[in-house]
Amino acid sequence: MTSRRIVTTYLLLTFLQTLAASFIWGVNTLFLLDAGLSLTESFVANAAFTAGMVIFEVPTGVVADTVGRRTSFLLGAVTLLVSTMAYLGLWYIHGGIVLWIIASALIGLGFTFFTGATEAWLVDALDHVGHDGGVDRVFGKGQSVGGAAMLIGTVSGGFLGQVDLALPYLFRSGALVLVIVTALILMKDIGFVPERKGTIRHEVRTLLQASVEHGLRNPPVRLFMLAALFADGVFIWIFYAFQPYLIELLGDPNVVYIAGIAAAVFAISQMVGGATVGFFAKRFRRRTTVLLLNVAVAGIGLVLVGAADLLPTPGGFWVAIVILATLSMMGAVAGPMRQAYINSVIPSRQRATVLSFSSLMGSAGGVVIQPALGKVADVWSLSIGYVASGLLYLIQLPFLARVRALRQDADLTRREKP
């Protein structure tokens, strides 16, 4: 398999996986509210999804590192299919919050099978065939392709939700079947052969110990993990909170399709950001420069999104959507650079587990931050919730500054010639 085919397979799987997931992204909070949950309960359900990711991140990462990346990916797609159908059933019967918590945790389980596995599969396969291009540029292409899929999925989901809020979930289920078939045909483990020198229990214990060594005891990875507590937790909340917030800023509760269109705008911004990763990599010598700028601007921007509620209708809506789109574009530039840095300091053998461990930290932050910000929105307002989210987001700055101070080679966007 050539590097070109590996990258093409990665981009195709990214497109299909994101398309399937994004059918519900623009309407999920509205779907939960329509099912009879309160605003606080809807964010508790979302937090249960994040809690599921916390619980299952490392175990599913171990699956990818012991059984195989392809197997982990397929298990993720199947689990998401089953849990999405469970969501539809709960919506139909107006199930209680406990059932929603269980179903949301299962969706979290599905995504944890993807976390680390797809990324580790790509990096291992490219290393195996001697790919000499920048991996951050490949991740950037992945951001653009994911943005295109999100554009199609969220717009379609928004208009489907306008007809019936169950339709986006049915379309997601169908798309997940396509993901499973495509992965079965195209995805092969390359450059990675599971090493089994003892019992499964012994293998898992050994792998986890090595993952801690290369994760928490690895200074840059540890600092990125601590920053992720605030980054990922805030991001998940602002993504789901924008749906009711933008409709609130417009002053018309019946324009459900607006949530899908807004998500599509963010998808286009993500495509633009992903396409410009190479541009920024040429102009910034260190990846942490881009990461620090992204956090500083995003934190201030989220505060301004909250302040948009003070403007007259529909002015606040347009201000909020422009700022959120800009932050989405910046995040799409920073994300691949963070991925490239972390992958540069993790050995292949433990890569999927360490990446899952890193994602676990972000999910752990979401378990606390999502319901907390949801409570703030319930007691005061969504606008105050956005102001609080911006302040929390800025807490990442000292951790990223410390990563920069390490001055590791992985921070360089291009290697110095001797």
N, C-alpha and C positions, 0 to 999 in steps of 0.2 A: 504494500500500500504506500503510495507516494504522499509527501507532505501536503500537496494540493488536495488530494482526495480526503486526507484526514481533516483538513480545515473545512472542506466542503461538507463532510459528514457532521462535523461539530456545529457548523452554522445551520444546517438543515434541522438537526435535532433541537438546537436552540430556538429556531423559528417555530417549529411545531409545538414544542413544550410551552413556549411563551404564549402562542396563539391559544392553546387549550386553556391555559390558566387565566388569560386575560379576558375571556368572554364574560367573567363575572366581576372583574375588578372595578368596573365603573358603577356597579349596582349592588354590590354585596351588602353594604350597610343598609341601603334602602330595602333590600330583600329581608334582612333580619328584622328591621322595624315592621315590615309588612307581615312578618310571621308572628307578630305580637310582642316582640321584645322591646324593652325601653332602651333609651340611648346608652345608659350605663350597662345594661345587660348585653347589648350588642357589642360593646367594647370588651366586656368580660368574655364573650364568645370568641372574639378575635384574640384576646389574651390567652385563651385556652389553646388556640391554634399555635401561638408562640410557645406556650408551655409544652405542648407536644413536641415541638422542635427541640426544646431544651432537654427533655427526657430522652429523646431518641437520637439526637445528633451523633453522639460518639458511638453508640452501638451500631447504627447504620453505616457510619464511617468505617468501622471495623469490618462490616460485611464487605464493603468495597475493597478493603485492603487484604482480605483473606479469601473471599469467594471470587470477587472480580468486579470491575467497574460496570460492565455490561449488565450483570445480574442485578446489581444495586439499582441501576437506572430502570430496568424493567419492573422491579418490585415497586419502585416509586410510582410509575405510571399506573400499575394495577391498583395500588392502594388509593391513589387519587380518584380513580374511576369509581371504586366502591364507595368511598366517603362522600363524593359528590352526589351520588344517588341517594345516600343517607340524608344529605342536606335537603334534597328535594322532598323526601318523605316527611321530614320534620316540618318543613314549610307547609305541606299539604294538611298535616294534622294539627298544626300550631303547637308543636311539642314544647315542653318546659325547658327551662334554662339548663338543667342538668344534662338532658339529652343533647342539647346544642353544644355543651362543653365537651362531651364525649366525641361527638362527630367532628368538632373543630380540631380536637387533639389528634384524631385519625388523619385529618388533612395535613396537619403538621408532620405526622409520621411519613406521609407520602412525600412531602417536599424534602425531608431529611435524607431520603434515599438518593435524591438528586444531588444534594449539597456535597460538594467535594468530589463526588464520583465523576461527573462530566468533566469538570476542570482537571482532575488528576488524569483522566483518560486522555485528554487532549495533550497535556504537557508531556506525559510519558511517551505517547505515540510520536510526537514531534521530536523528542530527544532521541528516540530509537532510530528514526530515519535521518537524523543529522540536520534537522531544520536549523538554518542560521539566521532567520529573520527574528525581529523582536516579538516576543510573545505578547507584550502589552498591545501591540498593533492587532494581533489576532483577537485578543479579548475586546479591543475596540470595535472590530468588525462584528463581534458577537453582540455588543451593545446596540449597534446600528440595526442588525438583523432582528434582535429582540424588540427594538423600538418599532420596527415595521410590523412585526407580529402583533405587538401591543396596540398599534394604530388600528389594524384590521379588527382585532378582537374586541377592543373597548368600544369602538364606534358601532360595530355590529351588536355587541351586547347591550349598549345603551338603547338602540332602537328596538331590539328584541324585547328588552325589559319594558319599554313603553307599551308594547302590545300585551305582554304577560311576563311577569318577573321570573317565571319558571323556565322560560325559553333559553336564556343564556346558560343555564345549568345543563339543560339537555344538549345544547351545542357543545359545551365543554366535554361532556361525556363522549360524544361522537368523535371529537378531535383527539381525545386520549386513546381511543381505539386505534386511530391512525398513527399516533406516537408509538404505540406498542409494536405495531406491524413494521414500521420503519426501523426501529431499533433492532428488532429481530433480524432484519435483512442486512442492514448496513454496519451496525456497531460491533466491532470485534476488539477484544483486548489485545493491544499491541505494545510491546516494550515493557510489559509487566506480567510476571508469572508469579502467582501466589506461592509463597514458601511455607510449606507445612512440615515442620520438623518434630512435631509432637502432637498431643491431643489438642482439640479445638480450644479447651479451656486454657491450656498452657500457651497456645498461640495467641489468643486474645489478650491474656495477661502480659505477655512479652511485648505485644504490639502497643498496648495502652501505656506501658512503662516507657517505651521508646518515644511514644507520641507526647507524653508529658515532658520528656527530656528535650524534644525538639519543638515543643509548644510553649508551655508556661516557663520553662527554664531557658528558653531562647529569647533574649532581650527584645529584639524588634517585634517578634510574634506576640510576646506577652503584652507589649505596649499597644499593639494594634487591637488585641483582644479587649483590653481595658477601654480603649476608645470606642470599640464596637458596642459596649454596654449602653452608651448614650446615642451613638449614631443610628444603629439598627432599631432600637426601641422607639426613638422619636420618628424615624422614617416610616415605620409601619403605621403609627398613629396618624401622622399627617396625611398619608396616602388614603386611608379609609375615612378620615374626618373631612376631607375636601368635598366629598359627595354631598352630604347635607349642608355643609358650610357655603358652598358656591350657590346652591339652590336658595339658601337663606339670604344671601347677598342680592340675589335677583328678585326676591320677594314673591316668588310664585312656586308653591309646593308641588305643582302638577307637571313641571318640566323635567321629568325623569331623564329624558334623552340628553339633557345638558351635561349630566354627570359623565355620560359616555363620550360626548364631544370633548369635554375638558380633559378626560383621560387620554384621548387621542392627541390633543395638543401636547400633552406631556410626552407622549410616545414619539411625536415628531421631534421634539426637543432632544429626546434621548438619542434618536437616530443622528441628529446633527452633532451632538456631543461625541458619540461613539466614532463618527467619521473624522473628527478632528483630533483624535488622540495622537496620531502621528505628528500633526502640526505642533501640538504643545510639547511633545517629546523632543522635537528638534529645537525648540526655543527655551525650554527649561532644562537645565543640566541635572537637577535633582527632582525626583518624583515627589518628595515631601514638600517641595515648594508649592506644587499644584494642590496637594492634599490640604495644606494649611490655608491656602487662599480659599479653597472650596468651603472649608468649615467656617471660616470667618464671615464670608459673604452670605452663606446659607443661614447661619445663626441670626444675623441681622435681618436678612430677608424674611425669615419666618415671623419675626416680631412685627415687621411691616405688613405682612399678610394679615395678622391679627388686627392691626390698626386700620385696615381697609374697611372694617365694619363702621368706622366713624364717618365714612364718606357717604354721600347721597346715592341712592339706587339709580342706575346700575353702575355708577362709577366705581364703587368698591369692588364689584365683581370683576371688572376689567383690570383693575390694579392687581387684585389677588391672582388672577389667572396668568398675567404677564410675569409676575414675580415667581410664581410656582413653576412656570415653564422654563424660566431662566435657571432656576435652581436645579431642575431636572436635567438640563443640558450640562451644567457644570458637574453634577454628580456622575453623568455618563462619561465625562473625561477623567474624573478622579478615580472611579471604580476600577478600570483596567490597570491603572498605575499601581493601585494598592494590591491588586491581584498579582501583578508581575513581581512586585517587591517580595510579597510573602512566599510565592512559589520559588523564588530564587534562593531562599534560606531554609527550605524544607527538603529532606531526602525523599526520593521516590517511594521507598518502602513504606513510609509512614504518611505519605502526602494526603491521601483521602481522609484519614483519621484526624490529622492535625487541622486540615481545612474544616472538617466538621466540628472539631473542638473550637476553632475560631468562630464559626457560625453560631455555636452554642452560646458563647458569651453575648453575642448580639441578641439572640433570642431571649436569654435570661433578662437582659435589660428591658425587652419588650413586655415580659410577663409583669413587671412592676410598673413600667412607664405607661403602657396602654390603659389599664384600668384607672391609674392615677389621673392621667390627662382626661380620660372619659368622665371621671367624677368632677373634675374642674369644669368641664364643658357643661355637665348637667346642673351643677350648683350655680355657676356664674354664666358662662357662654362659651361657644366654640371659638370666638375671637380671643378670649382670654386664654383658652387652651393653646392657641397658636403662639401667643406671646410667650407662654411658659415653655412650649416646645423649643422655641428659638434659644432661650436662655440655657436650657438643658443641652442643646446641641453644641453650644460653645465650650462645654466642659471638656470636649475632646482635645482642645488646643494644646494644653501642657503635655499630654501623652504623645501627640504627633511631633511636638517640638523636641521631645526627648529622643524620638526615633531619628529625627534629623541630626541631633547632636552625636549619635553613634557613628555617623559618617561611614556607613558600610558601602561596599561596592554595589549592593543590590539597590541602593538609592539612586544610582546613576542611570539616566535614561539611555545613555550610550557609553560604551567602554572607552577609556582613554587608550590611545595607541602608545606603545613603549618607545 
